[in-house]
Amino acid sequence: MSPLTIGNSREKGLLRLSWPDGREQRLDHAELRRRCPCSRCRAFRLQGLAVQVDSRVRVVEVNSQGYGVQLVFSDGHERGIFPWEYLAGL
């Protein structure tokens, strides 16, 4: 299930998703960066390590991938594709 709309506020550091069931979701950019599902970030977390993220990091680009979105962050990280189901669960 994909969201009906996606909004990105760089000023507030929030990604906004409106889901078909009427739920509105606001996700903090820094928290999204910490929870990146790419293999490198996942491996870090599996080792019990925390992904270090500056609280000022922002999503600068949102690229549709069909089953989710690729988020490009202001720190240059762009490896993670966030599936819709993963985002809905955050």
C-alpha angles and dihedrals in degrees: 000000000000125000120260092227138012122201128183123199112190091181094056095031093233135132111206122204126186111201127204091245089064096257118140117207129193117193124191114235095225091049090050089052090050090051097045108152096213117125094252095052092042091052089052092053093045088057089055093252125134120233104239110228130176108235088228094063113125137195103246099176137024115199121188115232098177097244092045143328137285109224119206113204130207090243088065096256111140106147100103126091110196111210115217092244091053092050092046089055096053 
